[in-house]
Amino acid sequence: MSKDVQIPALTLFDQILEVFGALFLLSSIGIPIFFFQKLPAVIPIHFDFAGVPNGTGSKINVLIAPALGAAVYVGIFLVKRYSNRMNYPVPVTDANRATLLKLSLRMMRWIRVIIAIFFTLLVVSMVRVGLGYDERADMFLMIYFLLALIAVVSYYMYQMIQQHKEPEE
């Protein structure tokens, strides 16, 4: 893509995605802060495939997950600054340039929302197990997260491939 590509204005749907992503990101940060004083000094921080705690650590670890989630979220947000360097599954032409950019930016918004939801649910699970409300973590969380990411990326890659038009002779 050329460097003069204009970032498209946000649609109402894009704005809704941005708000949801931001709300879940703030939740992933706020929940462990809110419950931090109530958590015991040592909490489960690692779980086996059944969700049973098999490792413990300081309660400060409950703050590491949302910090990591926030770093990934912000990193993906900043990628749009380099939209002229994105790779696409089809050749970029004048006819499809704007659509490909719009699709890739929407895909990144969805990915940020999924990441924010994942880290929110992760810290909720850690807090609930740490406070003794649950005996195990929800291990389907990782499966849901991966399936959601695969679905979003697959959908938007398919949509981008549909933008490939063979030159007419």
PyMOL CGO cylinders between C-alpha atoms (Angstrom):
from pymol import cmd
from pymol.cgo import CYLINDER

trace = [
    CYLINDER, 0.00, 0.00, 0.00, 1.19, 3.49, -0.71, 0.3, 1, 1, 1, 1, 1, 1,
    CYLINDER, 1.19, 3.49, -0.71, 1.95, 5.89, 2.09, 0.3, 1, 1, 1, 1, 1, 1,
    CYLINDER, 1.95, 5.89, 2.09, -0.91, 8.22, 1.14, 0.3, 1, 1, 1, 1, 1, 1,
    CYLINDER, -0.91, 8.22, 1.14, -3.60, 5.77, 2.23, 0.3, 1, 1, 1, 1, 1, 1,
    CYLINDER, -3.60, 5.77, 2.23, -6.19, 7.54, 4.34, 0.3, 1, 1, 1, 1, 1, 1,
    CYLINDER, -6.19, 7.54, 4.34, -7.40, 5.77, 7.48, 0.3, 1, 1, 1, 1, 1, 1,
    CYLINDER, -7.40, 5.77, 7.48, -11.19, 5.45, 7.01, 0.3, 1, 1, 1, 1, 1, 1,
    CYLINDER, -11.19, 5.45, 7.01, -13.55, 7.19, 9.41, 0.3, 1, 1, 1, 1, 1, 1,
    CYLINDER, -13.55, 7.19, 9.41, -15.07, 4.99, 12.08, 0.3, 1, 1, 1, 1, 1, 1,
    CYLINDER, -15.07, 4.99, 12.08, -18.56, 3.71, 11.40, 0.3, 1, 1, 1, 1, 1, 1,
    CYLINDER, -18.56, 3.71, 11.40, -21.05, 3.41, 14.25, 0.3, 1, 1, 1, 1, 1, 1,
    CYLINDER, -21.05, 3.41, 14.25, -20.25, -0.32, 14.45, 0.3, 1, 1, 1, 1, 1, 1,
    CYLINDER, -20.25, -0.32, 14.45, -16.51, 0.45, 14.64, 0.3, 1, 1, 1, 1, 1, 1,
    CYLINDER, -16.51, 0.45, 14.64, -17.19, 2.94, 17.44, 0.3, 1, 1, 1, 1, 1, 1,
    CYLINDER, -17.19, 2.94, 17.44, -19.20, 0.31, 19.32, 0.3, 1, 1, 1, 1, 1, 1,
    CYLINDER, -19.20, 0.31, 19.32, -16.31, -2.17, 18.97, 0.3, 1, 1, 1, 1, 1, 1,
    CYLINDER, -16.31, -2.17, 18.97, -13.89, 0.46, 20.28, 0.3, 1, 1, 1, 1, 1, 1,
    CYLINDER, -13.89, 0.46, 20.28, -16.12, 1.18, 23.30, 0.3, 1, 1, 1, 1, 1, 1,
    CYLINDER, -16.12, 1.18, 23.30, -16.60, -2.52, 24.11, 0.3, 1, 1, 1, 1, 1, 1,
    CYLINDER, -16.60, -2.52, 24.11, -12.88, -3.15, 23.80, 0.3, 1, 1, 1, 1, 1, 1,
    CYLINDER, -12.88, -3.15, 23.80, -12.04, -0.22, 26.05, 0.3, 1, 1, 1, 1, 1, 1,
    CYLINDER, -12.04, -0.22, 26.05, -14.65, -1.22, 28.65, 0.3, 1, 1, 1, 1, 1, 1,
    CYLINDER, -14.65, -1.22, 28.65, -13.38, -4.80, 28.83, 0.3, 1, 1, 1, 1, 1, 1,
    CYLINDER, -13.38, -4.80, 28.83, -9.78, -3.57, 28.95, 0.3, 1, 1, 1, 1, 1, 1,
    CYLINDER, -9.78, -3.57, 28.95, -10.64, -1.27, 31.86, 0.3, 1, 1, 1, 1, 1, 1,
    CYLINDER, -10.64, -1.27, 31.86, -12.50, -4.13, 33.53, 0.3, 1, 1, 1, 1, 1, 1,
    CYLINDER, -12.50, -4.13, 33.53, -9.50, -6.42, 33.22, 0.3, 1, 1, 1, 1, 1, 1,
    CYLINDER, -9.50, -6.42, 33.22, -7.46, -3.78, 35.03, 0.3, 1, 1, 1, 1, 1, 1,
    CYLINDER, -7.46, -3.78, 35.03, -10.11, -2.64, 37.52, 0.3, 1, 1, 1, 1, 1, 1,
    CYLINDER, -10.11, -2.64, 37.52, -11.30, -6.03, 38.78, 0.3, 1, 1, 1, 1, 1, 1,
    CYLINDER, -11.30, -6.03, 38.78, -7.95, -7.19, 40.21, 0.3, 1, 1, 1, 1, 1, 1,
    CYLINDER, -7.95, -7.19, 40.21, -7.29, -3.73, 41.66, 0.3, 1, 1, 1, 1, 1, 1,
    CYLINDER, -7.29, -3.73, 41.66, -10.71, -3.74, 43.35, 0.3, 1, 1, 1, 1, 1, 1,
    CYLINDER, -10.71, -3.74, 43.35, -10.20, -7.20, 44.88, 0.3, 1, 1, 1, 1, 1, 1,
    CYLINDER, -10.20, -7.20, 44.88, -6.45, -6.90, 45.53, 0.3, 1, 1, 1, 1, 1, 1,
    CYLINDER, -6.45, -6.90, 45.53, -6.74, -6.14, 49.25, 0.3, 1, 1, 1, 1, 1, 1,
    CYLINDER, -6.74, -6.14, 49.25, -9.20, -9.01, 49.76, 0.3, 1, 1, 1, 1, 1, 1,
    CYLINDER, -9.20, -9.01, 49.76, -6.93, -11.61, 48.13, 0.3, 1, 1, 1, 1, 1, 1,
    CYLINDER, -6.93, -11.61, 48.13, -4.69, -13.73, 50.33, 0.3, 1, 1, 1, 1, 1, 1,
    CYLINDER, -4.69, -13.73, 50.33, -0.94, -13.08, 50.09, 0.3, 1, 1, 1, 1, 1, 1,
    CYLINDER, -0.94, -13.08, 50.09, -0.47, -16.31, 48.09, 0.3, 1, 1, 1, 1, 1, 1,
    CYLINDER, -0.47, -16.31, 48.09, -2.88, -17.21, 45.32, 0.3, 1, 1, 1, 1, 1, 1,
    CYLINDER, -2.88, -17.21, 45.32, -3.06, -19.91, 42.64, 0.3, 1, 1, 1, 1, 1, 1,
    CYLINDER, -3.06, -19.91, 42.64, -1.35, -18.58, 39.51, 0.3, 1, 1, 1, 1, 1, 1,
    CYLINDER, -1.35, -18.58, 39.51, -1.04, -21.71, 37.41, 0.3, 1, 1, 1, 1, 1, 1,
    CYLINDER, -1.04, -21.71, 37.41, -3.66, -24.29, 36.54, 0.3, 1, 1, 1, 1, 1, 1,
    CYLINDER, -3.66, -24.29, 36.54, -3.57, -27.72, 34.90, 0.3, 1, 1, 1, 1, 1, 1,
    CYLINDER, -3.57, -27.72, 34.90, -5.71, -28.69, 31.91, 0.3, 1, 1, 1, 1, 1, 1,
    CYLINDER, -5.71, -28.69, 31.91, -8.66, -29.42, 34.21, 0.3, 1, 1, 1, 1, 1, 1,
    CYLINDER, -8.66, -29.42, 34.21, -8.41, -25.96, 35.78, 0.3, 1, 1, 1, 1, 1, 1,
    CYLINDER, -8.41, -25.96, 35.78, -7.09, -27.29, 39.10, 0.3, 1, 1, 1, 1, 1, 1,
    CYLINDER, -7.09, -27.29, 39.10, -4.48, -24.98, 40.64, 0.3, 1, 1, 1, 1, 1, 1,
    CYLINDER, -4.48, -24.98, 40.64, -1.00, -26.51, 40.51, 0.3, 1, 1, 1, 1, 1, 1,
    CYLINDER, -1.00, -26.51, 40.51, 1.16, -23.47, 41.20, 0.3, 1, 1, 1, 1, 1, 1,
    CYLINDER, 1.16, -23.47, 41.20, 1.00, -20.53, 43.58, 0.3, 1, 1, 1, 1, 1, 1,
    CYLINDER, 1.00, -20.53, 43.58, 2.57, -17.12, 43.79, 0.3, 1, 1, 1, 1, 1, 1,
    CYLINDER, 2.57, -17.12, 43.79, 2.25, -13.70, 45.26, 0.3, 1, 1, 1, 1, 1, 1,
    CYLINDER, 2.25, -13.70, 45.26, -1.07, -11.94, 44.76, 0.3, 1, 1, 1, 1, 1, 1,
    CYLINDER, -1.07, -11.94, 44.76, 0.80, -9.31, 42.73, 0.3, 1, 1, 1, 1, 1, 1,
    CYLINDER, 0.80, -9.31, 42.73, 0.58, -11.85, 39.89, 0.3, 1, 1, 1, 1, 1, 1,
    CYLINDER, 0.58, -11.85, 39.89, -3.12, -11.04, 39.49, 0.3, 1, 1, 1, 1, 1, 1,
    CYLINDER, -3.12, -11.04, 39.49, -1.99, -7.63, 38.19, 0.3, 1, 1, 1, 1, 1, 1,
    CYLINDER, -1.99, -7.63, 38.19, 0.44, -9.05, 35.63, 0.3, 1, 1, 1, 1, 1, 1,
    CYLINDER, 0.44, -9.05, 35.63, -2.26, -10.60, 33.42, 0.3, 1, 1, 1, 1, 1, 1,
    CYLINDER, -2.26, -10.60, 33.42, -4.15, -7.33, 32.81, 0.3, 1, 1, 1, 1, 1, 1,
    CYLINDER, -4.15, -7.33, 32.81, -0.86, -5.48, 32.27, 0.3, 1, 1, 1, 1, 1, 1,
    CYLINDER, -0.86, -5.48, 32.27, 0.07, -8.00, 29.60, 0.3, 1, 1, 1, 1, 1, 1,
    CYLINDER, 0.07, -8.00, 29.60, -3.40, -7.77, 28.07, 0.3, 1, 1, 1, 1, 1, 1,
    CYLINDER, -3.40, -7.77, 28.07, -3.21, -3.97, 28.02, 0.3, 1, 1, 1, 1, 1, 1,
    CYLINDER, -3.21, -3.97, 28.02, 0.21, -4.08, 26.34, 0.3, 1, 1, 1, 1, 1, 1,
    CYLINDER, 0.21, -4.08, 26.34, -1.08, -6.40, 23.59, 0.3, 1, 1, 1, 1, 1, 1,
    CYLINDER, -1.08, -6.40, 23.59, -4.26, -4.32, 23.19, 0.3, 1, 1, 1, 1, 1, 1,
    CYLINDER, -4.26, -4.32, 23.19, -2.32, -1.06, 22.82, 0.3, 1, 1, 1, 1, 1, 1,
    CYLINDER, -2.32, -1.06, 22.82, 0.23, -2.69, 20.52, 0.3, 1, 1, 1, 1, 1, 1,
    CYLINDER, 0.23, -2.69, 20.52, -2.48, -3.83, 18.13, 0.3, 1, 1, 1, 1, 1, 1,
    CYLINDER, -2.48, -3.83, 18.13, -4.11, -0.39, 18.36, 0.3, 1, 1, 1, 1, 1, 1,
    CYLINDER, -4.11, -0.39, 18.36, -0.85, 1.26, 17.29, 0.3, 1, 1, 1, 1, 1, 1,
    CYLINDER, -0.85, 1.26, 17.29, -0.43, -1.02, 14.27, 0.3, 1, 1, 1, 1, 1, 1,
    CYLINDER, -0.43, -1.02, 14.27, -2.87, 1.11, 12.28, 0.3, 1, 1, 1, 1, 1, 1,
    CYLINDER, -2.87, 1.11, 12.28, -0.20, 3.81, 12.16, 0.3, 1, 1, 1, 1, 1, 1,
    CYLINDER, -0.20, 3.81, 12.16, 1.69, 1.50, 9.83, 0.3, 1, 1, 1, 1, 1, 1,
    CYLINDER, 1.69, 1.50, 9.83, -1.25, 0.60, 7.60, 0.3, 1, 1, 1, 1, 1, 1,
    CYLINDER, -1.25, 0.60, 7.60, 0.90, 1.28, 4.55, 0.3, 1, 1, 1, 1, 1, 1,
    CYLINDER, 0.90, 1.28, 4.55, 3.08, -1.73, 5.51, 0.3, 1, 1, 1, 1, 1, 1,
    CYLINDER, 3.08, -1.73, 5.51, 0.35, -4.31, 6.10, 0.3, 1, 1, 1, 1, 1, 1,
    CYLINDER, 0.35, -4.31, 6.10, 0.42, -7.58, 4.21, 0.3, 1, 1, 1, 1, 1, 1,
    CYLINDER, 0.42, -7.58, 4.21, -2.76, -8.83, 2.62, 0.3, 1, 1, 1, 1, 1, 1,
    CYLINDER, -2.76, -8.83, 2.62, -3.76, -12.22, 1.24, 0.3, 1, 1, 1, 1, 1, 1,
    CYLINDER, -3.76, -12.22, 1.24, -4.36, -10.65, -2.19, 0.3, 1, 1, 1, 1, 1, 1,
    CYLINDER, -4.36, -10.65, -2.19, -2.55, -8.11, -4.33, 0.3, 1, 1, 1, 1, 1, 1,
    CYLINDER, -2.55, -8.11, -4.33, -3.41, -4.53, -3.44, 0.3, 1, 1, 1, 1, 1, 1,
    CYLINDER, -3.41, -4.53, -3.44, -4.81, -2.50, -6.32, 0.3, 1, 1, 1, 1, 1, 1,
    CYLINDER, -4.81, -2.50, -6.32, -6.34, 0.93, -6.60, 0.3, 1, 1, 1, 1, 1, 1,
    CYLINDER, -6.34, 0.93, -6.60, -9.75, -0.78, -6.81, 0.3, 1, 1, 1, 1, 1, 1,
    CYLINDER, -9.75, -0.78, -6.81, -9.45, -2.76, -3.55, 0.3, 1, 1, 1, 1, 1, 1,
    CYLINDER, -9.45, -2.76, -3.55, -7.03, -0.65, -1.47, 0.3, 1, 1, 1, 1, 1, 1,
    CYLINDER, -7.03, -0.65, -1.47, -9.63, 1.16, 0.64, 0.3, 1, 1, 1, 1, 1, 1,
    CYLINDER, -9.63, 1.16, 0.64, -11.73, -1.96, 1.22, 0.3, 1, 1, 1, 1, 1, 1,
    CYLINDER, -11.73, -1.96, 1.22, -8.72, -4.04, 2.28, 0.3, 1, 1, 1, 1, 1, 1,
    CYLINDER, -8.72, -4.04, 2.28, -7.66, -1.36, 4.74, 0.3, 1, 1, 1, 1, 1, 1,
    CYLINDER, -7.66, -1.36, 4.74, -11.17, -1.09, 6.16, 0.3, 1, 1, 1, 1, 1, 1,
    CYLINDER, -11.17, -1.09, 6.16, -11.40, -4.88, 6.57, 0.3, 1, 1, 1, 1, 1, 1,
    CYLINDER, -11.40, -4.88, 6.57, -7.99, -5.18, 8.20, 0.3, 1, 1, 1, 1, 1, 1,
    CYLINDER, -7.99, -5.18, 8.20, -8.70, -2.37, 10.66, 0.3, 1, 1, 1, 1, 1, 1,
    CYLINDER, -8.70, -2.37, 10.66, -12.06, -3.90, 11.57, 0.3, 1, 1, 1, 1, 1, 1,
    CYLINDER, -12.06, -3.90, 11.57, -10.37, -7.28, 12.06, 0.3, 1, 1, 1, 1, 1, 1,
    CYLINDER, -10.37, -7.28, 12.06, -7.86, -5.67, 14.42, 0.3, 1, 1, 1, 1, 1, 1,
    CYLINDER, -7.86, -5.67, 14.42, -10.70, -4.04, 16.37, 0.3, 1, 1, 1, 1, 1, 1,
    CYLINDER, -10.70, -4.04, 16.37, -12.36, -7.43, 16.81, 0.3, 1, 1, 1, 1, 1, 1,
    CYLINDER, -12.36, -7.43, 16.81, -9.05, -8.97, 17.89, 0.3, 1, 1, 1, 1, 1, 1,
    CYLINDER, -9.05, -8.97, 17.89, -8.60, -6.22, 20.49, 0.3, 1, 1, 1, 1, 1, 1,
    CYLINDER, -8.60, -6.22, 20.49, -12.12, -6.84, 21.82, 0.3, 1, 1, 1, 1, 1, 1,
    CYLINDER, -12.12, -6.84, 21.82, -11.47, -10.58, 22.05, 0.3, 1, 1, 1, 1, 1, 1,
    CYLINDER, -11.47, -10.58, 22.05, -8.17, -9.99, 23.84, 0.3, 1, 1, 1, 1, 1, 1,
    CYLINDER, -8.17, -9.99, 23.84, -9.79, -7.59, 26.30, 0.3, 1, 1, 1, 1, 1, 1,
    CYLINDER, -9.79, -7.59, 26.30, -12.62, -10.05, 27.01, 0.3, 1, 1, 1, 1, 1, 1,
    CYLINDER, -12.62, -10.05, 27.01, -10.14, -12.90, 27.44, 0.3, 1, 1, 1, 1, 1, 1,
    CYLINDER, -10.14, -12.90, 27.44, -8.01, -11.04, 29.96, 0.3, 1, 1, 1, 1, 1, 1,
    CYLINDER, -8.01, -11.04, 29.96, -11.09, -9.84, 31.84, 0.3, 1, 1, 1, 1, 1, 1,
    CYLINDER, -11.09, -9.84, 31.84, -12.37, -13.41, 32.17, 0.3, 1, 1, 1, 1, 1, 1,
    CYLINDER, -12.37, -13.41, 32.17, -8.88, -14.62, 33.06, 0.3, 1, 1, 1, 1, 1, 1,
    CYLINDER, -8.88, -14.62, 33.06, -8.52, -12.19, 35.97, 0.3, 1, 1, 1, 1, 1, 1,
    CYLINDER, -8.52, -12.19, 35.97, -12.08, -12.90, 37.12, 0.3, 1, 1, 1, 1, 1, 1,
    CYLINDER, -12.08, -12.90, 37.12, -11.21, -16.59, 37.22, 0.3, 1, 1, 1, 1, 1, 1,
    CYLINDER, -11.21, -16.59, 37.22, -7.95, -15.92, 39.08, 0.3, 1, 1, 1, 1, 1, 1,
    CYLINDER, -7.95, -15.92, 39.08, -9.69, -13.70, 41.62, 0.3, 1, 1, 1, 1, 1, 1,
    CYLINDER, -9.69, -13.70, 41.62, -12.56, -16.15, 42.18, 0.3, 1, 1, 1, 1, 1, 1,
    CYLINDER, -12.56, -16.15, 42.18, -10.17, -19.05, 42.76, 0.3, 1, 1, 1, 1, 1, 1,
    CYLINDER, -10.17, -19.05, 42.76, -7.91, -16.85, 44.89, 0.3, 1, 1, 1, 1, 1, 1,
    CYLINDER, -7.91, -16.85, 44.89, -10.84, -15.82, 47.10, 0.3, 1, 1, 1, 1, 1, 1,
    CYLINDER, -10.84, -15.82, 47.10, -12.08, -19.39, 47.36, 0.3, 1, 1, 1, 1, 1, 1,
    CYLINDER, -12.08, -19.39, 47.36, -15.34, -18.86, 45.44, 0.3, 1, 1, 1, 1, 1, 1,
    CYLINDER, -15.34, -18.86, 45.44, -14.28, -21.48, 42.89, 0.3, 1, 1, 1, 1, 1, 1,
    CYLINDER, -14.28, -21.48, 42.89, -12.03, -24.51, 43.24, 0.3, 1, 1, 1, 1, 1, 1,
    CYLINDER, -12.03, -24.51, 43.24, -10.81, -24.42, 39.67, 0.3, 1, 1, 1, 1, 1, 1,
    CYLINDER, -10.81, -24.42, 39.67, -10.35, -22.02, 36.79, 0.3, 1, 1, 1, 1, 1, 1,
    CYLINDER, -10.35, -22.02, 36.79, -12.46, -22.13, 33.65, 0.3, 1, 1, 1, 1, 1, 1,
    CYLINDER, -12.46, -22.13, 33.65, -10.10, -23.93, 31.31, 0.3, 1, 1, 1, 1, 1, 1,
    CYLINDER, -10.10, -23.93, 31.31, -12.49, -23.64, 28.40, 0.3, 1, 1, 1, 1, 1, 1,
    CYLINDER, -12.49, -23.64, 28.40, -11.59, -19.96, 28.43, 0.3, 1, 1, 1, 1, 1, 1,
    CYLINDER, -11.59, -19.96, 28.43, -8.44, -20.60, 26.37, 0.3, 1, 1, 1, 1, 1, 1,
    CYLINDER, -8.44, -20.60, 26.37, -10.36, -22.75, 23.90, 0.3, 1, 1, 1, 1, 1, 1,
    CYLINDER, -10.36, -22.75, 23.90, -13.03, -20.06, 23.49, 0.3, 1, 1, 1, 1, 1, 1,
    CYLINDER, -13.03, -20.06, 23.49, -10.34, -17.43, 23.06, 0.3, 1, 1, 1, 1, 1, 1,
    CYLINDER, -10.34, -17.43, 23.06, -8.52, -19.40, 20.36, 0.3, 1, 1, 1, 1, 1, 1,
    CYLINDER, -8.52, -19.40, 20.36, -11.75, -20.29, 18.54, 0.3, 1, 1, 1, 1, 1, 1,
    CYLINDER, -11.75, -20.29, 18.54, -12.86, -16.66, 18.55, 0.3, 1, 1, 1, 1, 1, 1,
    CYLINDER, -12.86, -16.66, 18.55, -9.51, -15.50, 17.17, 0.3, 1, 1, 1, 1, 1, 1,
    CYLINDER, -9.51, -15.50, 17.17, -9.52, -18.19, 14.48, 0.3, 1, 1, 1, 1, 1, 1,
    CYLINDER, -9.52, -18.19, 14.48, -13.10, -17.32, 13.50, 0.3, 1, 1, 1, 1, 1, 1,
    CYLINDER, -13.10, -17.32, 13.50, -12.43, -13.58, 13.25, 0.3, 1, 1, 1, 1, 1, 1,
    CYLINDER, -12.43, -13.58, 13.25, -9.17, -13.92, 11.32, 0.3, 1, 1, 1, 1, 1, 1,
    CYLINDER, -9.17, -13.92, 11.32, -10.67, -16.55, 8.99, 0.3, 1, 1, 1, 1, 1, 1,
    CYLINDER, -10.67, -16.55, 8.99, -13.75, -14.43, 8.30, 0.3, 1, 1, 1, 1, 1, 1,
    CYLINDER, -13.75, -14.43, 8.30, -11.78, -11.28, 7.49, 0.3, 1, 1, 1, 1, 1, 1,
    CYLINDER, -11.78, -11.28, 7.49, -9.17, -13.15, 5.42, 0.3, 1, 1, 1, 1, 1, 1,
    CYLINDER, -9.17, -13.15, 5.42, -12.03, -14.65, 3.42, 0.3, 1, 1, 1, 1, 1, 1,
    CYLINDER, -12.03, -14.65, 3.42, -13.55, -11.20, 2.95, 0.3, 1, 1, 1, 1, 1, 1,
    CYLINDER, -13.55, -11.20, 2.95, -10.19, -9.84, 1.79, 0.3, 1, 1, 1, 1, 1, 1,
    CYLINDER, -10.19, -9.84, 1.79, -9.71, -12.70, -0.67, 0.3, 1, 1, 1, 1, 1, 1,
    CYLINDER, -9.71, -12.70, -0.67, -13.12, -11.87, -2.10, 0.3, 1, 1, 1, 1, 1, 1,
    CYLINDER, -13.12, -11.87, -2.10, -11.72, -8.43, -2.99, 0.3, 1, 1, 1, 1, 1, 1,
    CYLINDER, -11.72, -8.43, -2.99, -9.26, -9.92, -5.48, 0.3, 1, 1, 1, 1, 1, 1,
    CYLINDER, -9.26, -9.92, -5.48, -10.39, -9.12, -8.96, 0.3, 1, 1, 1, 1, 1, 1,
    CYLINDER, -10.39, -9.12, -8.96, -8.55, -10.50, -11.96, 0.3, 1, 1, 1, 1, 1, 1,
    CYLINDER, -8.55, -10.50, -11.96, -7.75, -7.80, -14.51, 0.3, 1, 1, 1, 1, 1, 1,
    CYLINDER, -7.75, -7.80, -14.51, -10.14, -7.89, -17.43, 0.3, 1, 1, 1, 1, 1, 1,
    CYLINDER, -10.14, -7.89, -17.43, -8.64, -8.32, -20.88, 0.3, 1, 1, 1, 1, 1, 1,
]
cmd.load_cgo(trace, "trace")
